[in-house]
């Protein structure tokens, strides 16, 4: 049976360095990590999870808390989950996925056992009822999302307020004077989900700064709802020439609905979105968009947790700046 000392000898490092490479307790150089991983592969070393947990009083399992509530777009959420799982494996950790809406009870049940070492919490609300418990837990946690008061917490996310601003500023530079935000389903706003609220804040602030007429329209994620909101927008804002979409399933149905109502994209109407790049590129008219950096956010969330588990200080707030890619869906406003 291959032992950790055999791996260390093969990689030319100490057994403790192999242990750090497996546990992520301490940072090691990428070159050293590569040598250890090659030695593990070549020798077929399989660390014994139970023995490792007993030795370290750790389970090497992270909890990923994603309540699958109404209005959540599961394919996008799963992008974050895949990134968390993939990164956790690099640190020799597994991930326990918790999808039920249990509030404090679910978190407490997991945290009070030896099931997990730390938690990543998603679908954060501005006034999230889980915050007091997360602040009091002995186990480290990271939130993907920012509540209204993030003091004493570790949070990471795209800067959604800035993302909303960037979309409006792009339309304003192109000369558009009347804009609308087609946002998440209504229940997402009723829950005061943080990322959706911050997009509205950024959209409205940027429109006001630029002197644009603007409106915000929550919308269910269906083609029928897309048609209804397009009709409403043209009825209430006949001078509309710019739209920001923050609702992934609506992107193509909304463009189709506007074109069926006589508005060509981008000839008559410019459309921007906050969504994954792959989605923006796949639409019949490729959409100018701010990327949703799910891979980067998931990876950094795990890295922050690993540092906290190792006793290292981490920043309370990590906001990723928005990155916009211009595509075929936006153009200067035409005057008739």
N, C-alpha and C positions, 0 to 999 in steps of 0.2 A: 504494500500500500504506500502510495506517494505521500510524503509528509511535507509540511511547510518548510522544514529545513532543507529538503531536497530542492524545492522551488527556489529558495534563497541561494543555495549553492549554484544552481544552474544559471540564475540571473545575475550572479555576482553581487548580491546585496545581503543585508542582514535579514533574519527572520522577522524582525519588527517592521522592517520596510515592506515586506510582503504583506504583513498584517495591515499596515496603513493603506496599502494599495487596495486591499479588499474591503476595508471598512470605511475608508474616507475620513478617518478620524483626524488625520493630519495631511496637509498638502505635500505632495511629492512632485518632482519634475515629470514632464510628459515623457521624456526619454526613459526615465527609470520605470514609469508605469508601463511603457511599451515593452521593456525587457521582462518585467514581471508577468505581463499578460502572455507574452510569447512562451515563457517558461511554463506557465500554467497549461497552455494549449499543448505544448510539445510533450509534457510529462503526463497530461491527463489528470491533473490534480483537481479534486473535488472537496472543497472545505465542508466540514460537517456542520450544518446549520445549527443543530441542537447544542453541540459542544461549544460552538462559537457564542451562542446566546448565553449559555451558562457562564462562560468565561467572562463575558463582557456585561452581563445583566441587560443585554439588548436583544431585541428580536430581529433586527435588520429588516423591519417592515415599516413602511410609511403608509399612513392613511390619506387617501385623496377623497375629500368630501365634496360631492357634486350632487346636490339635491335636484333631481330631474323634475323641476316644477313646470307648470303650464307656461307656454311662451318661449321656453328654451329651445334653441336650434341645436339638436343633439349632434349633427355632424361636426359643427364647429367646436362644441364642447369636447368631443372625442379627440380633436386635434391636440388640445391641451393635455388630455389624459395620456395620449400616446407619447408625447414629449416627456411628461413626468415619468412614465414607466421606463422609457428608453434610458433616460438620464439616471434614474435610480439604479438600474442594472449595472451601469458603469461603476457605481459605488457599492456593488454587491448587496443592494437592497431590493426587496420586492414591494409591491404596492397593493394595499387593500382598498378597493373601490367601494365607497358608501354613497348610494344614490337615493335613499329614501329621505323624505322630508320629516326629520325627527327633531330638528332644533337642538336645544341643549341636551336633551335626553340621549340622542344618538352619539353626540360627541363625548358626553360624560361616560357612557357605557364603554366606549372604546378606550378612552383615556384612562379609566380606572382599572383596566386590565393590563396584562403584559403583552397584549396583542401587537401594539405598535410603539415605535420609538418617538414618532413625531407626526404632525398633521399638516396637510395642505388643504386649505378651505377655499372653495369657489362659490360663485353666484352670491357675491357680497352685496348686502343692502346698505343704504346710507346709515340707517339706524338698526343695524343688524342685532337681533336678540341674542346671538351667540357671543357677542363681544365680551361681556363680563366673565364668562367661563373661560374663553381663550386667554384673557389677561391673567386669570388666576391659576391656570394649569401649570404643573411642573414640567410637562412635556413641551418641547419647542413646537411652534407653529408658524406657518407663513400663509398669508391671505393673498390670493390672486384677485385683486380688487381693493378699492380704497373706501372704507366707511367715512362718514362725515368727520368723525373724530378717530384718527388712527394712532393717537398717542399710546405708547406702550405695546404696540403691535409691530410686526414685520410684514410689510405690504409691497406687492409688486404688480404692475400692470402697464399696458399701453396708456399713455396720457390721452385719455378719451376726450377731455375738454379741449386740449390742443388739436386733436384730430378733427373735431367739429369745426374749430376755428380755421384750420388749414383748408378744409373743403370750401367754406364760405369765401375765404380770402382768394382762393383760386377762381371762383366764379366772379367775384367782384373785379379782379384784374382783367377778366375777359369782358367786362362791361355790363354784366347782368345786374339788374336793379330790383327784381322781384324773385325771391327764392323761397323754397319750402323744404322742410325736413320730413321725409317719410320714415318713421321710426319703428321701433320694436312693437310687438303686440301690446294692447292696452294693459294686460295683467302685469307685464314687466314694469310699467310705470306705477301701477297701483302698489306694487311691492316696494317701490322706490329703489329698484336695483341700481347699484352705484354707477356702472359703466353707462347705462342708458341715460341716467340723469345728467351725467357729466357731458355727454354728447350734446344734449339739449342746451346745457349751460354755454358750451363753447360756440355752438351754432348761433344762439341768440345774441351772445355778446359780440361776436364778429359781425353779424348782420347789423346790429345797432351801431357799432363803431364805423362801419362803412356807409351808413345811411340807407340800408336796403330795407324794403318791405319784406317781412318774413312771416312764416307760420309753421307750426309743428303739428304733425298728424300721426298719432299712433295707428298701426295697421296690422290686422291679422295676417298671418303668413299663408295666403292663398291667392290664386289667380283671380277669383271673384272679388276678393277684397282689394286687390290691386286695381281692378277696373273701377270699382266704386270710388276709391280714393283719387284716382286720376280724374274721374268725372267731377268730383267735389272740388278738386284744385282748380280745374279750368272754369268751373262755375263761379267760385269765390275769388279766384285770382286770375282773371283773363289775361293779364299782362305777364303771367309767369313765364320765365325763360331759364330758370336754374333749379335743379332738384338735387338734394343730398339724400342718399338712401342708407339707412342703418337697419337693415332687415334682410339678411342674405337670401332667403327663399323668394323674396319679392323682386329681385333685381331684374331678371329677364321678363317676368310677367308684367312688370310696371312699364318697361320700355315698350313692350308689345301693346299694352293698353293705350299709352300715349299715341303711338303711331296709328292705332285703329281709330283714334279720335282726331287724327289729322295733323299731329305734331311729329316731325321727323327729328331723330336724334343723330347728330348734334345740330342739324340745320336750323330747327326751330326751338329746340330744348336741349340744354346741356345737363348731363347727369354725372354726378360723382357719387362715390360710395365709400363706406368703411367696411371692408370685408377681406377674406383671404385673396391673395394675388391670383391663385389658380382659378377662383370663381370669376374674378373681374376679367381675366383673359379669355375665359371660355364663352362668354356671352356673345351673341350674334354681333352686337356692336361692342367691342372691347371697352371696358369702363375705366375711366380715370378714377383711381382709388387710393385710399390710405390703407396700407397693408395691416392685417391683423396678425401680429407676430406670435402666434401660438407656440411655435417651437422654441423661440427664444425665451418667452415668458416661462414656459414649463421647465426648461433647462435651468434658468436662473433661480426659479423657486426651489428646485431641489438643491442647487448649490448653496443657497442661503441656509437651507435646513441642515445640510451637512456641516457647514461652518458652525451653526448654533449647537449641533450635537457635539462638535469637537471643542466647544467652549470658547469659540472665537466671537468677537464683536462683529455685528453686521449692521448696515444702515437700516433705519426703520422704514424708509420710503425709497423705492426704486421705480421711477417713472420712465418708461421707454418713449423717446420722442417719436412723433408720427413721421412716417415716410410715405410721401405721395409719389405715384407713378402716373404720368399723363398718358392717356390712350385716346381712342377715337371718339369718345362720347362727349367731349367738351370742345367748344369752339367759341370765338368771339360772338357777342350778341349782334344779331343782324337788325338793322333798322328799316322799317317799312315806310 
